[in-house]
Amino acid sequence: MRVELLALYGGPDQVMTVTSGLASLLGLLLIFWNKVVAISFRIVRIFRPAKSADVEVSKNAPKETP
């Protein structure tokens, strides 16, 4: 039996610890998901400013009456 292969063995005690840590990080990400998305949209808006859209009034649009 090769001793080097034993160094690569990950038993349940090591694997469960790592997966528990990953699950807690994923849970925190899901709790604050709306904040994460809002921050990413702000970062995108900084580097890609919105184009000003011209508003066209259609012929069938109701006119304001005083």
N, C-alpha and C positions, 0 to 999 in steps of 0.2 A: 504494500500500500504506500502511495506517495504522500509524504507529509505536506507538500506544497498545496495539494488539493484540500487538505483540512483547513488551511488558512482562508480559503474562499467559501467555506461553508457558512451559510447564514441560517441559524436555527430559528425556531418560532419566537424565541425571546428577543432576538435582534430584529426580525422582520416585523413583528407586531409593534415594536417601539417606533420604527420608521413610518409604518403605515398610519399609526395613530397621530404622529406629528403632521404628516401630510394631510390627513383628514381634518385636523384642527385648522391648518392654514387654509384649506379649501372652504371650511365653514366660515371663517372670518371674511374671506373674499366674498362669499355669497351673502353674508349679512350686510356688507357695505357695497354691494354690487352697483347700486344706483349712483353712489358717490364716485366709484371708480370710473364708470362710464361718463359721468358728467365732467370729471377732470380730463379724461382722454379727449372728449369733444372740445373742451376749452383749448387744449394743446393743439389740436388739429386746426381750430379756428385761428390761432395765433399765426401759424405757418401758412395757412391758406385762407386769406380773407374772403368773405362772401362777396359775390358780384351784386351790384345794385340792379334790381330787376325793374324794368319799366312797366308800369301798370297801365293796361289798355282798357278803356271803357267800351263795352260792347254797345251796339246800336239798340239793343232790346233792354238795356238796363233802365230801371225806373229813375226818373228825374226827381230831384228834390223840389218840393213845392213850399213856398214861404208861408 
